[in-house]
Amino acid sequence: MLLVSPIHAQSAAWGFVAVALPSTLFAARLALGSKTPMGGTFVFLAGEFLKVGATIAIMFVASQVDPNIVWWSLILTAVVTLKSYFLAFFLR
């Protein structure tokens, strides 16, 4: 028996994408930026700023594309995704 409706699942998918996509781009930017002579603090701060902005932008796009979005599902999935990166860091 399905305990979660497709609307909740779609909202959760938006929450995952809103965190995972910017984080992946941030990691790629750090990997490329570390090869340059000035690839220190500026690259990290600029990447972090863009990551937060992209997360907010994706959540805004989700609200415009999907009018039936379930916000608690989106936010909860985003938080769990953020915590999974933290857990993966310690299990590595």
PyMOL Python script that loads the backbone (N, CA, C, O; Angstrom):
from pymol import cmd

cmd.read_pdbstr("""\
ATOM      1  N   MET A   1       0.839  -1.181   0.000  1.00  0.00           N
ATOM      2  CA  MET A   1       0.000   0.000   0.000  1.00  0.00           C
ATOM      3  C   MET A   1       0.883   1.243   0.000  1.00  0.00           C
ATOM      4  O   MET A   1       1.830   1.338   0.782  1.00  0.00           O
ATOM      5  N   LEU A   2       0.581   2.173  -0.855  1.00  0.00           N
ATOM      6  CA  LEU A   2       1.337   3.408  -0.969  1.00  0.00           C
ATOM      7  C   LEU A   2       0.901   4.382   0.126  1.00  0.00           C
ATOM      8  O   LEU A   2      -0.262   4.782   0.189  1.00  0.00           O
ATOM      9  N   LEU A   3       1.839   4.754   0.978  1.00  0.00           N
ATOM     10  CA  LEU A   3       1.508   5.640   2.095  1.00  0.00           C
ATOM     11  C   LEU A   3       1.699   7.110   1.764  1.00  0.00           C
ATOM     12  O   LEU A   3       1.220   7.983   2.489  1.00  0.00           O
ATOM     13  N   VAL A   4       2.393   7.384   0.676  1.00  0.00           N
ATOM     14  CA  VAL A   4       2.664   8.762   0.293  1.00  0.00           C
ATOM     15  C   VAL A   4       2.076   8.993  -1.090  1.00  0.00           C
ATOM     16  O   VAL A   4       2.232   8.164  -1.986  1.00  0.00           O
ATOM     17  N   SER A   5       1.413  10.099  -1.255  1.00  0.00           N
ATOM     18  CA  SER A   5       0.805  10.389  -2.552  1.00  0.00           C
ATOM     19  C   SER A   5       1.876  10.805  -3.562  1.00  0.00           C
ATOM     20  O   SER A   5       2.969  11.212  -3.168  1.00  0.00           O
ATOM     21  N   PRO A   6       1.579  10.707  -4.839  1.00  0.00           N
ATOM     22  CA  PRO A   6       2.535  11.155  -5.855  1.00  0.00           C
ATOM     23  C   PRO A   6       2.883  12.634  -5.733  1.00  0.00           C
ATOM     24  O   PRO A   6       3.983  13.043  -6.104  1.00  0.00           O
ATOM     25  N   ILE A   7       1.964  13.433  -5.221  1.00  0.00           N
ATOM     26  CA  ILE A   7       2.255  14.862  -5.035  1.00  0.00           C
ATOM     27  C   ILE A   7       3.342  15.043  -3.982  1.00  0.00           C
ATOM     28  O   ILE A   7       4.229  15.881  -4.144  1.00  0.00           O
ATOM     29  N   HIS A   8       3.278  14.260  -2.900  1.00  0.00           N
ATOM     30  CA  HIS A   8       4.317  14.327  -1.876  1.00  0.00           C
ATOM     31  C   HIS A   8       5.652  13.849  -2.438  1.00  0.00           C
ATOM     32  O   HIS A   8       6.696  14.439  -2.157  1.00  0.00           O
ATOM     33  N   ALA A   9       5.617  12.788  -3.226  1.00  0.00           N
ATOM     34  CA  ALA A   9       6.851  12.259  -3.809  1.00  0.00           C
ATOM     35  C   ALA A   9       7.475  13.260  -4.775  1.00  0.00           C
ATOM     36  O   ALA A   9       8.695  13.418  -4.800  1.00  0.00           O
ATOM     37  N   GLN A  10       6.660  13.925  -5.558  1.00  0.00           N
ATOM     38  CA  GLN A  10       7.175  14.924  -6.486  1.00  0.00           C
ATOM     39  C   GLN A  10       7.763  16.110  -5.721  1.00  0.00           C
ATOM     40  O   GLN A  10       8.797  16.648  -6.119  1.00  0.00           O
ATOM     41  N   SER A  11       7.132  16.514  -4.651  1.00  0.00           N
ATOM     42  CA  SER A  11       7.666  17.599  -3.826  1.00  0.00           C
ATOM     43  C   SER A  11       8.985  17.190  -3.186  1.00  0.00           C
ATOM     44  O   SER A  11       9.908  17.999  -3.092  1.00  0.00           O
ATOM     45  N   ALA A  12       9.076  15.940  -2.748  1.00  0.00           N
ATOM     46  CA  ALA A  12      10.325  15.440  -2.178  1.00  0.00           C
ATOM     47  C   ALA A  12      11.426  15.415  -3.232  1.00  0.00           C
ATOM     48  O   ALA A  12      12.581  15.716  -2.932  1.00  0.00           O
ATOM     49  N   ALA A  13      11.078  15.061  -4.450  1.00  0.00           N
ATOM     50  CA  ALA A  13      12.069  15.066  -5.532  1.00  0.00           C
ATOM     51  C   ALA A  13      12.582  16.481  -5.793  1.00  0.00           C
ATOM     52  O   ALA A  13      13.775  16.673  -6.028  1.00  0.00           O
ATOM     53  N   TRP A  14      11.696  17.463  -5.753  1.00  0.00           N
ATOM     54  CA  TRP A  14      12.127  18.856  -5.895  1.00  0.00           C
ATOM     55  C   TRP A  14      13.088  19.244  -4.769  1.00  0.00           C
ATOM     56  O   TRP A  14      14.077  19.938  -5.005  1.00  0.00           O
ATOM     57  N   GLY A  15      12.797  18.796  -3.550  1.00  0.00           N
ATOM     58  CA  GLY A  15      13.681  19.094  -2.423  1.00  0.00           C
ATOM     59  C   GLY A  15      15.053  18.477  -2.594  1.00  0.00           C
ATOM     60  O   GLY A  15      16.066  19.100  -2.275  1.00  0.00           O
ATOM     61  N   PHE A  16      15.087  17.244  -3.101  1.00  0.00           N
ATOM     62  CA  PHE A  16      16.371  16.586  -3.349  1.00  0.00           C
ATOM     63  C   PHE A  16      17.155  17.321  -4.427  1.00  0.00           C
ATOM     64  O   PHE A  16      18.347  17.580  -4.261  1.00  0.00           O
ATOM     65  N   VAL A  17      16.500  17.656  -5.521  1.00  0.00           N
ATOM     66  CA  VAL A  17      17.172  18.347  -6.627  1.00  0.00           C
ATOM     67  C   VAL A  17      17.649  19.728  -6.189  1.00  0.00           C
ATOM     68  O   VAL A  17      18.721  20.174  -6.598  1.00  0.00           O
ATOM     69  N   ALA A  18      16.860  20.405  -5.360  1.00  0.00           N
ATOM     70  CA  ALA A  18      17.216  21.748  -4.907  1.00  0.00           C
ATOM     71  C   ALA A  18      18.501  21.757  -4.092  1.00  0.00           C
ATOM     72  O   ALA A  18      19.188  22.778  -4.037  1.00  0.00           O
ATOM     73  N   VAL A  19      18.837  20.639  -3.459  1.00  0.00           N
ATOM     74  CA  VAL A  19      20.066  20.567  -2.664  1.00  0.00           C
ATOM     75  C   VAL A  19      21.176  19.846  -3.421  1.00  0.00           C
ATOM     76  O   VAL A  19      22.321  20.298  -3.418  1.00  0.00           O
ATOM     77  N   ALA A  20      20.855  18.740  -4.062  1.00  0.00           N
ATOM     78  CA  ALA A  20      21.879  17.904  -4.686  1.00  0.00           C
ATOM     79  C   ALA A  20      22.523  18.563  -5.905  1.00  0.00           C
ATOM     80  O   ALA A  20      23.742  18.495  -6.062  1.00  0.00           O
ATOM     81  N   LEU A  21      21.742  19.188  -6.756  1.00  0.00           N
ATOM     82  CA  LEU A  21      22.293  19.795  -7.968  1.00  0.00           C
ATOM     83  C   LEU A  21      23.263  20.938  -7.657  1.00  0.00           C
ATOM     84  O   LEU A  21      24.379  20.926  -8.177  1.00  0.00           O
ATOM     85  N   PRO A  22      22.893  21.924  -6.833  1.00  0.00           N
ATOM     86  CA  PRO A  22      23.862  22.977  -6.507  1.00  0.00           C
ATOM     87  C   PRO A  22      25.096  22.449  -5.764  1.00  0.00           C
ATOM     88  O   PRO A  22      26.199  22.958  -5.962  1.00  0.00           O
ATOM     89  N   SER A  23      24.919  21.442  -4.918  1.00  0.00           N
ATOM     90  CA  SER A  23      26.067  20.887  -4.199  1.00  0.00           C
ATOM     91  C   SER A  23      27.029  20.188  -5.146  1.00  0.00           C
ATOM     92  O   SER A  23      28.245  20.267  -4.973  1.00  0.00           O
ATOM     93  N   THR A  24      26.489  19.506  -6.144  1.00  0.00           N
ATOM     94  CA  THR A  24      27.337  18.854  -7.138  1.00  0.00           C
ATOM     95  C   THR A  24      28.105  19.890  -7.952  1.00  0.00           C
ATOM     96  O   THR A  24      29.298  19.724  -8.207  1.00  0.00           O
ATOM     97  N   LEU A  25      27.430  20.948  -8.356  1.00  0.00           N
ATOM     98  CA  LEU A  25      28.107  22.011  -9.096  1.00  0.00           C
ATOM     99  C   LEU A  25      29.155  22.707  -8.233  1.00  0.00           C
ATOM    100  O   LEU A  25      30.209  23.100  -8.734  1.00  0.00           O
ATOM    101  N   PHE A  26      28.876  22.860  -6.945  1.00  0.00           N
ATOM    102  CA  PHE A  26      29.837  23.458  -6.018  1.00  0.00           C
ATOM    103  C   PHE A  26      31.089  22.593  -5.900  1.00  0.00           C
ATOM    104  O   PHE A  26      32.206  23.111  -5.905  1.00  0.00           O
ATOM    105  N   ALA A  27      30.905  21.289  -5.795  1.00  0.00           N
ATOM    106  CA  ALA A  27      32.050  20.380  -5.710  1.00  0.00           C
ATOM    107  C   ALA A  27      32.877  20.418  -6.992  1.00  0.00           C
ATOM    108  O   ALA A  27      34.106  20.386  -6.941  1.00  0.00           O
ATOM    109  N   ALA A  28      32.211  20.485  -8.130  1.00  0.00           N
ATOM    110  CA  ALA A  28      32.942  20.580  -9.401  1.00  0.00           C
ATOM    111  C   ALA A  28      33.701  21.898  -9.483  1.00  0.00           C
ATOM    112  O   ALA A  28      34.835  21.934  -9.960  1.00  0.00           O
ATOM    113  N   ARG A  29      33.087  22.969  -9.024  1.00  0.00           N
ATOM    114  CA  ARG A  29      33.754  24.279  -9.028  1.00  0.00           C
ATOM    115  C   ARG A  29      34.971  24.275  -8.110  1.00  0.00           C
ATOM    116  O   ARG A  29      36.001  24.857  -8.451  1.00  0.00           O
ATOM    117  N   LEU A  30      34.869  23.638  -6.968  1.00  0.00           N
ATOM    118  CA  LEU A  30      36.020  23.546  -6.070  1.00  0.00           C
ATOM    119  C   LEU A  30      37.142  22.729  -6.695  1.00  0.00           C
ATOM    120  O   LEU A  30      38.314  23.081  -6.567  1.00  0.00           O
ATOM    121  N   ALA A  31      36.789  21.648  -7.366  1.00  0.00           N
ATOM    122  CA  ALA A  31      37.806  20.810  -8.001  1.00  0.00           C
ATOM    123  C   ALA A  31      38.524  21.573  -9.109  1.00  0.00           C
ATOM    124  O   ALA A  31      39.742  21.458  -9.248  1.00  0.00           O
ATOM    125  N   LEU A  32      37.793  22.342  -9.890  1.00  0.00           N
ATOM    126  CA  LEU A  32      38.419  23.121 -10.957  1.00  0.00           C
ATOM    127  C   LEU A  32      39.172  24.323 -10.404  1.00  0.00           C
ATOM    128  O   LEU A  32      40.238  24.670 -10.911  1.00  0.00           O
ATOM    129  N   GLY A  33      38.633  24.957  -9.379  1.00  0.00           N
ATOM    130  CA  GLY A  33      39.250  26.146  -8.815  1.00  0.00           C
ATOM    131  C   GLY A  33      40.511  25.870  -8.032  1.00  0.00           C
ATOM    132  O   GLY A  33      41.340  26.764  -7.861  1.00  0.00           O
ATOM    133  N   SER A  34      40.676  24.649  -7.551  1.00  0.00           N
ATOM    134  CA  SER A  34      41.871  24.334  -6.769  1.00  0.00           C
ATOM    135  C   SER A  34      43.108  24.228  -7.643  1.00  0.00           C
ATOM    136  O   SER A  34      44.223  24.198  -7.121  1.00  0.00           O
ATOM    137  N   LYS A  35      42.943  24.171  -8.952  1.00  0.00           N
ATOM    138  CA  LYS A  35      44.078  24.068  -9.858  1.00  0.00           C
ATOM    139  C   LYS A  35      44.643  25.435 -10.242  1.00  0.00           C
ATOM    140  O   LYS A  35      45.703  25.515 -10.863  1.00  0.00           O
ATOM    141  N   THR A  36      43.952  26.498  -9.880  1.00  0.00           N
ATOM    142  CA  THR A  36      44.430  27.835 -10.197  1.00  0.00           C
ATOM    143  C   THR A  36      45.212  28.395  -9.013  1.00  0.00           C
ATOM    144  O   THR A  36      45.009  27.959  -7.880  1.00  0.00           O
ATOM    145  N   PRO A  37      46.105  29.357  -9.262  1.00  0.00           N
ATOM    146  CA  PRO A  37      46.893  29.916  -8.154  1.00  0.00           C
ATOM    147  C   PRO A  37      46.047  30.639  -7.107  1.00  0.00           C
ATOM    148  O   PRO A  37      46.409  30.672  -5.931  1.00  0.00           O
ATOM    149  N   MET A  38      44.920  31.218  -7.530  1.00  0.00           N
ATOM    150  CA  MET A  38      44.082  31.958  -6.591  1.00  0.00           C
ATOM    151  C   MET A  38      42.882  31.118  -6.160  1.00  0.00           C
ATOM    152  O   MET A  38      41.819  31.662  -5.858  1.00  0.00           O
ATOM    153  N   GLY A  39      43.044  29.813  -6.130  1.00  0.00           N
ATOM    154  CA  GLY A  39      41.911  28.932  -5.873  1.00  0.00           C
ATOM    155  C   GLY A  39      41.652  28.654  -4.413  1.00  0.00           C
ATOM    156  O   GLY A  39      41.349  27.513  -4.067  1.00  0.00           O
ATOM    157  N   GLY A  40      41.751  29.599  -3.570  1.00  0.00           N
ATOM    158  CA  GLY A  40      41.560  29.371  -2.149  1.00  0.00           C
ATOM    159  C   GLY A  40      40.221  29.828  -1.634  1.00  0.00           C
ATOM    160  O   GLY A  40      39.176  29.288  -1.996  1.00  0.00           O
ATOM    161  N   THR A  41      40.269  30.824  -0.791  1.00  0.00           N
ATOM    162  CA  THR A  41      39.090  31.290  -0.080  1.00  0.00           C
ATOM    163  C   THR A  41      38.046  31.894  -1.013  1.00  0.00           C
ATOM    164  O   THR A  41      36.847  31.685  -0.828  1.00  0.00           O
ATOM    165  N   PHE A  42      38.503  32.640  -2.011  1.00  0.00           N
ATOM    166  CA  PHE A  42      37.551  33.291  -2.915  1.00  0.00           C
ATOM    167  C   PHE A  42      36.708  32.271  -3.664  1.00  0.00           C
ATOM    168  O   PHE A  42      35.494  32.437  -3.792  1.00  0.00           O
ATOM    169  N   VAL A  43      37.342  31.222  -4.157  1.00  0.00           N
ATOM    170  CA  VAL A  43      36.607  30.193  -4.899  1.00  0.00           C
ATOM    171  C   VAL A  43      35.584  29.530  -3.989  1.00  0.00           C
ATOM    172  O   VAL A  43      34.455  29.272  -4.406  1.00  0.00           O
ATOM    173  N   PHE A  44      35.969  29.254  -2.759  1.00  0.00           N
ATOM    174  CA  PHE A  44      35.051  28.623  -1.817  1.00  0.00           C
ATOM    175  C   PHE A  44      33.863  29.528  -1.507  1.00  0.00           C
ATOM    176  O   PHE A  44      32.715  29.088  -1.562  1.00  0.00           O
ATOM    177  N   LEU A  45      34.133  30.788  -1.183  1.00  0.00           N
ATOM    178  CA  LEU A  45      33.053  31.706  -0.817  1.00  0.00           C
ATOM    179  C   LEU A  45      32.130  32.004  -1.997  1.00  0.00           C
ATOM    180  O   LEU A  45      30.911  32.051  -1.840  1.00  0.00           O
ATOM    181  N   ALA A  46      32.710  32.203  -3.168  1.00  0.00           N
ATOM    182  CA  ALA A  46      31.883  32.452  -4.351  1.00  0.00           C
ATOM    183  C   ALA A  46      31.031  31.226  -4.671  1.00  0.00           C
ATOM    184  O   ALA A  46      29.852  31.354  -5.001  1.00  0.00           O
ATOM    185  N   GLY A  47      31.622  30.054  -4.575  1.00  0.00           N
ATOM    186  CA  GLY A  47      30.876  28.823  -4.834  1.00  0.00           C
ATOM    187  C   GLY A  47      29.769  28.603  -3.827  1.00  0.00           C
ATOM    188  O   GLY A  47      28.673  28.176  -4.189  1.00  0.00           O
ATOM    189  N   GLU A  48      30.043  28.891  -2.567  1.00  0.00           N
ATOM    190  CA  GLU A  48      29.021  28.727  -1.526  1.00  0.00           C
ATOM    191  C   GLU A  48      27.871  29.718  -1.737  1.00  0.00           C
ATOM    192  O   GLU A  48      26.704  29.366  -1.565  1.00  0.00           O
ATOM    193  N   PHE A  49      28.201  30.937  -2.106  1.00  0.00           N
ATOM    194  CA  PHE A  49      27.171  31.940  -2.391  1.00  0.00           C
ATOM    195  C   PHE A  49      26.293  31.494  -3.559  1.00  0.00           C
ATOM    196  O   PHE A  49      25.068  31.596  -3.496  1.00  0.00           O
ATOM    197  N   LEU A  50      26.922  31.003  -4.617  1.00  0.00           N
ATOM    198  CA  LEU A  50      26.162  30.530  -5.776  1.00  0.00           C
ATOM    199  C   LEU A  50      25.333  29.295  -5.440  1.00  0.00           C
ATOM    200  O   LEU A  50      24.235  29.123  -5.967  1.00  0.00           O
ATOM    201  N   LYS A  51      25.851  28.436  -4.567  1.00  0.00           N
ATOM    202  CA  LYS A  51      25.114  27.233  -4.172  1.00  0.00           C
ATOM    203  C   LYS A  51      23.839  27.598  -3.419  1.00  0.00           C
ATOM    204  O   LYS A  51      22.775  27.044  -3.697  1.00  0.00           O
ATOM    205  N   VAL A  52      23.936  28.508  -2.488  1.00  0.00           N
ATOM    206  CA  VAL A  52      22.755  28.937  -1.729  1.00  0.00           C
ATOM    207  C   VAL A  52      21.758  29.634  -2.656  1.00  0.00           C
ATOM    208  O   VAL A  52      20.552  29.401  -2.568  1.00  0.00           O
ATOM    209  N   GLY A  53      22.267  30.484  -3.540  1.00  0.00           N
ATOM    210  CA  GLY A  53      21.389  31.159  -4.494  1.00  0.00           C
ATOM    211  C   GLY A  53      20.693  30.186  -5.432  1.00  0.00           C
ATOM    212  O   GLY A  53      19.511  30.347  -5.733  1.00  0.00           O
ATOM    213  N   ALA A  54      21.424  29.177  -5.894  1.00  0.00           N
ATOM    214  CA  ALA A  54      20.828  28.179  -6.784  1.00  0.00           C
ATOM    215  C   ALA A  54      19.780  27.347  -6.056  1.00  0.00           C
ATOM    216  O   ALA A  54      18.755  26.995  -6.640  1.00  0.00           O
ATOM    217  N   THR A  55      20.025  27.031  -4.794  1.00  0.00           N
ATOM    218  CA  THR A  55      19.038  26.279  -4.013  1.00  0.00           C
ATOM    219  C   THR A  55      17.741  27.073  -3.874  1.00  0.00           C
ATOM    220  O   THR A  55      16.652  26.529  -4.057  1.00  0.00           O
ATOM    221  N   ILE A  56      17.860  28.341  -3.553  1.00  0.00           N
ATOM    222  CA  ILE A  56      16.674  29.195  -3.433  1.00  0.00           C
ATOM    223  C   ILE A  56      15.979  29.339  -4.783  1.00  0.00           C
ATOM    224  O   ILE A  56      14.750  29.312  -4.856  1.00  0.00           O
ATOM    225  N   ALA A  57      16.761  29.492  -5.849  1.00  0.00           N
ATOM    226  CA  ALA A  57      16.175  29.631  -7.186  1.00  0.00           C
ATOM    227  C   ALA A  57      15.432  28.366  -7.605  1.00  0.00           C
ATOM    228  O   ALA A  57      14.354  28.452  -8.193  1.00  0.00           O
ATOM    229  N   ILE A  58      15.989  27.201  -7.314  1.00  0.00           N
ATOM    230  CA  ILE A  58      15.318  25.949  -7.672  1.00  0.00           C
ATOM    231  C   ILE A  58      14.027  25.794  -6.879  1.00  0.00           C
ATOM    232  O   ILE A  58      13.024  25.326  -7.419  1.00  0.00           O
ATOM    233  N   MET A  59      14.037  26.178  -5.613  1.00  0.00           N
ATOM    234  CA  MET A  59      12.796  26.114  -4.827  1.00  0.00           C
ATOM    235  C   MET A  59      11.751  27.085  -5.367  1.00  0.00           C
ATOM    236  O   MET A  59      10.560  26.775  -5.363  1.00  0.00           O
ATOM    237  N   PHE A  60      12.184  28.251  -5.829  1.00  0.00           N
ATOM    238  CA  PHE A  60      11.255  29.205  -6.438  1.00  0.00           C
ATOM    239  C   PHE A  60      10.682  28.647  -7.733  1.00  0.00           C
ATOM    240  O   PHE A  60       9.479  28.742  -7.977  1.00  0.00           O
ATOM    241  N   VAL A  61      11.546  28.063  -8.566  1.00  0.00           N
ATOM    242  CA  VAL A  61      11.080  27.454  -9.817  1.00  0.00           C
ATOM    243  C   VAL A  61      10.097  26.328  -9.520  1.00  0.00           C
ATOM    244  O   VAL A  61       9.088  26.180 -10.210  1.00  0.00           O
ATOM    245  N   ALA A  62      10.391  25.539  -8.497  1.00  0.00           N
ATOM    246  CA  ALA A  62       9.483  24.450  -8.125  1.00  0.00           C
ATOM    247  C   ALA A  62       8.108  24.994  -7.759  1.00  0.00           C
ATOM    248  O   ALA A  62       7.089  24.404  -8.118  1.00  0.00           O
ATOM    249  N   SER A  63       8.077  26.108  -7.050  1.00  0.00           N
ATOM    250  CA  SER A  63       6.782  26.684  -6.661  1.00  0.00           C
ATOM    251  C   SER A  63       6.023  27.239  -7.858  1.00  0.00           C
ATOM    252  O   SER A  63       4.793  27.266  -7.850  1.00  0.00           O
ATOM    253  N   GLN A  64       6.738  27.680  -8.885  1.00  0.00           N
ATOM    254  CA  GLN A  64       6.083  28.209 -10.074  1.00  0.00           C
ATOM    255  C   GLN A  64       5.628  27.101 -11.025  1.00  0.00           C
ATOM    256  O   GLN A  64       4.570  27.204 -11.645  1.00  0.00           O
ATOM    257  N   VAL A  65       6.435  26.041 -11.135  1.00  0.00           N
ATOM    258  CA  VAL A  65       6.131  24.940 -12.055  1.00  0.00           C
ATOM    259  C   VAL A  65       5.035  24.043 -11.500  1.00  0.00           C
ATOM    260  O   VAL A  65       4.146  23.609 -12.233  1.00  0.00           O
ATOM    261  N   ASP A  66       5.103  23.772 -10.211  1.00  0.00           N
ATOM    262  CA  ASP A  66       4.172  22.836  -9.585  1.00  0.00           C
ATOM    263  C   ASP A  66       3.306  23.582  -8.564  1.00  0.00           C
ATOM    264  O   ASP A  66       3.752  23.818  -7.441  1.00  0.00           O
ATOM    265  N   PRO A  67       2.093  23.951  -8.932  1.00  0.00           N
ATOM    266  CA  PRO A  67       1.255  24.706  -7.988  1.00  0.00           C
ATOM    267  C   PRO A  67       0.761  23.860  -6.807  1.00  0.00           C
ATOM    268  O   PRO A  67       0.318  24.412  -5.800  1.00  0.00           O
ATOM    269  N   ASN A  68       0.831  22.549  -6.919  1.00  0.00           N
ATOM    270  CA  ASN A  68       0.369  21.668  -5.838  1.00  0.00           C
ATOM    271  C   ASN A  68       1.509  21.198  -4.942  1.00  0.00           C
ATOM    272  O   ASN A  68       1.400  20.154  -4.299  1.00  0.00           O
ATOM    273  N   ILE A  69       2.579  21.942  -4.896  1.00  0.00           N
ATOM    274  CA  ILE A  69       3.753  21.511  -4.135  1.00  0.00           C
ATOM    275  C   ILE A  69       3.422  21.446  -2.642  1.00  0.00           C
ATOM    276  O   ILE A  69       2.709  22.295  -2.109  1.00  0.00           O
ATOM    277  N   VAL A  70       3.951  20.433  -1.996  1.00  0.00           N
ATOM    278  CA  VAL A  70       3.774  20.261  -0.553  1.00  0.00           C
ATOM    279  C   VAL A  70       5.073  20.736   0.100  1.00  0.00           C
ATOM    280  O   VAL A  70       6.101  20.062   0.035  1.00  0.00           O
ATOM    281  N   TRP A  71       5.003  21.907   0.726  1.00  0.00           N
ATOM    282  CA  TRP A  71       6.228  22.540   1.212  1.00  0.00           C
ATOM    283  C   TRP A  71       6.911  21.749   2.311  1.00  0.00           C
ATOM    284  O   TRP A  71       8.140  21.682   2.326  1.00  0.00           O
ATOM    285  N   TRP A  72       6.175  21.150   3.226  1.00  0.00           N
ATOM    286  CA  TRP A  72       6.839  20.414   4.305  1.00  0.00           C
ATOM    287  C   TRP A  72       7.599  19.224   3.741  1.00  0.00           C
ATOM    288  O   TRP A  72       8.653  18.859   4.263  1.00  0.00           O
ATOM    289  N   SER A  73       7.085  18.620   2.692  1.00  0.00           N
ATOM    290  CA  SER A  73       7.774  17.498   2.064  1.00  0.00           C
ATOM    291  C   SER A  73       9.052  17.969   1.375  1.00  0.00           C
ATOM    292  O   SER A  73      10.092  17.318   1.479  1.00  0.00           O
ATOM    293  N   LEU A  74       8.978  19.088   0.680  1.00  0.00           N
ATOM    294  CA  LEU A  74      10.153  19.643   0.006  1.00  0.00           C
ATOM    295  C   LEU A  74      11.229  20.034   1.012  1.00  0.00           C
ATOM    296  O   LEU A  74      12.393  19.673   0.841  1.00  0.00           O
ATOM    297  N   ILE A  75      10.856  20.763   2.050  1.00  0.00           N
ATOM    298  CA  ILE A  75      11.830  21.234   3.042  1.00  0.00           C
ATOM    299  C   ILE A  75      12.424  20.066   3.822  1.00  0.00           C
ATOM    300  O   ILE A  75      13.630  20.035   4.066  1.00  0.00           O
ATOM    301  N   LEU A  76      11.595  19.112   4.213  1.00  0.00           N
ATOM    302  CA  LEU A  76      12.089  17.955   4.957  1.00  0.00           C
ATOM    303  C   LEU A  76      13.093  17.154   4.131  1.00  0.00           C
ATOM    304  O   LEU A  76      14.125  16.731   4.651  1.00  0.00           O
ATOM    305  N   THR A  77      12.799  16.946   2.860  1.00  0.00           N
ATOM    306  CA  THR A  77      13.726  16.219   1.999  1.00  0.00           C
ATOM    307  C   THR A  77      15.011  17.005   1.792  1.00  0.00           C
ATOM    308  O   THR A  77      16.091  16.415   1.751  1.00  0.00           O
ATOM    309  N   ALA A  78      14.918  18.315   1.661  1.00  0.00           N
ATOM    310  CA  ALA A  78      16.118  19.139   1.517  1.00  0.00           C
ATOM    311  C   ALA A  78      16.998  19.034   2.764  1.00  0.00           C
ATOM    312  O   ALA A  78      18.219  18.916   2.653  1.00  0.00           O
ATOM    313  N   VAL A  79      16.392  19.076   3.933  1.00  0.00           N
ATOM    314  CA  VAL A  79      17.159  18.966   5.185  1.00  0.00           C
ATOM    315  C   VAL A  79      17.799  17.587   5.312  1.00  0.00           C
ATOM    316  O   VAL A  79      18.963  17.475   5.695  1.00  0.00           O
ATOM    317  N   VAL A  80      17.045  16.542   4.991  1.00  0.00           N
ATOM    318  CA  VAL A  80      17.596  15.182   5.065  1.00  0.00           C
ATOM    319  C   VAL A  80      18.742  15.019   4.075  1.00  0.00           C
ATOM    320  O   VAL A  80      19.736  14.365   4.389  1.00  0.00           O
ATOM    321  N   THR A  81      18.622  15.599   2.892  1.00  0.00           N
ATOM    322  CA  THR A  81      19.701  15.534   1.909  1.00  0.00           C
ATOM    323  C   THR A  81      20.939  16.260   2.420  1.00  0.00           C
ATOM    324  O   THR A  81      22.055  15.769   2.253  1.00  0.00           O
ATOM    325  N   LEU A  82      20.760  17.411   3.035  1.00  0.00           N
ATOM    326  CA  LEU A  82      21.899  18.127   3.614  1.00  0.00           C
ATOM    327  C   LEU A  82      22.562  17.312   4.716  1.00  0.00           C
ATOM    328  O   LEU A  82      23.789  17.277   4.808  1.00  0.00           O
ATOM    329  N   LYS A  83      21.770  16.664   5.545  1.00  0.00           N
ATOM    330  CA  LYS A  83      22.319  15.852   6.629  1.00  0.00           C
ATOM    331  C   LYS A  83      23.007  14.600   6.097  1.00  0.00           C
ATOM    332  O   LYS A  83      23.947  14.105   6.719  1.00  0.00           O
ATOM    333  N   SER A  84      22.558  14.083   4.966  1.00  0.00           N
ATOM    334  CA  SER A  84      23.204  12.885   4.415  1.00  0.00           C
ATOM    335  C   SER A  84      24.615  13.202   3.944  1.00  0.00           C
ATOM    336  O   SER A  84      25.494  12.344   4.029  1.00  0.00           O
ATOM    337  N   TYR A  85      24.855  14.415   3.448  1.00  0.00           N
ATOM    338  CA  TYR A  85      26.217  14.803   3.083  1.00  0.00           C
ATOM    339  C   TYR A  85      27.096  14.843   4.327  1.00  0.00           C
ATOM    340  O   TYR A  85      28.253  14.425   4.292  1.00  0.00           O
ATOM    341  N   PHE A  86      26.546  15.345   5.418  1.00  0.00           N
ATOM    342  CA  PHE A  86      27.277  15.406   6.675  1.00  0.00           C
ATOM    343  C   PHE A  86      27.616  14.001   7.168  1.00  0.00           C
ATOM    344  O   PHE A  86      28.730  13.754   7.630  1.00  0.00           O
ATOM    345  N   LEU A  87      26.660  13.087   7.069  1.00  0.00           N
ATOM    346  CA  LEU A  87      26.878  11.704   7.475  1.00  0.00           C
ATOM    347  C   LEU A  87      27.907  11.023   6.577  1.00  0.00           C
ATOM    348  O   LEU A  87      28.764  10.289   7.067  1.00  0.00           O
ATOM    349  N   ALA A  88      27.832  11.256   5.286  1.00  0.00           N
ATOM    350  CA  ALA A  88      28.786  10.656   4.347  1.00  0.00           C
ATOM    351  C   ALA A  88      30.202  11.160   4.617  1.00  0.00           C
ATOM    352  O   ALA A  88      31.168  10.423   4.419  1.00  0.00           O
ATOM    353  N   PHE A  89      30.332  12.395   5.063  1.00  0.00           N
ATOM    354  CA  PHE A  89      31.646  12.947   5.383  1.00  0.00           C
ATOM    355  C   PHE A  89      32.299  12.167   6.522  1.00  0.00           C
ATOM    356  O   PHE A  89      33.500  11.898   6.478  1.00  0.00           O
ATOM    357  N   PHE A  90      31.527  11.807   7.533  1.00  0.00           N
ATOM    358  CA  PHE A  90      32.085  11.088   8.672  1.00  0.00           C
ATOM    359  C   PHE A  90      32.257   9.599   8.416  1.00  0.00           C
ATOM    360  O   PHE A  90      33.113   8.969   9.036  1.00  0.00           O
ATOM    361  N   LEU A  91      31.475   9.028   7.530  1.00  0.00           N
ATOM    362  CA  LEU A  91      31.603   7.605   7.228  1.00  0.00           C
ATOM    363  C   LEU A  91      32.689   7.328   6.198  1.00  0.00           C
ATOM    364  O   LEU A  91      33.011   6.169   5.936  1.00  0.00           O
ATOM    365  N   ARG A  92      33.237   8.338   5.633  1.00  0.00           N
ATOM    366  CA  ARG A  92      34.262   8.187   4.609  1.00  0.00           C
ATOM    367  C   ARG A  92      35.548   7.755   5.163  1.00  0.00           C
ATOM    368  O   ARG A  92      36.514   7.583   4.420  1.00  0.00           O
TER     369      ARG A  92
END
""", "prot")
cmd.dss("prot")
cmd.show_as("cartoon", "prot")
cmd.util.cbc("prot")
cmd.orient("prot")
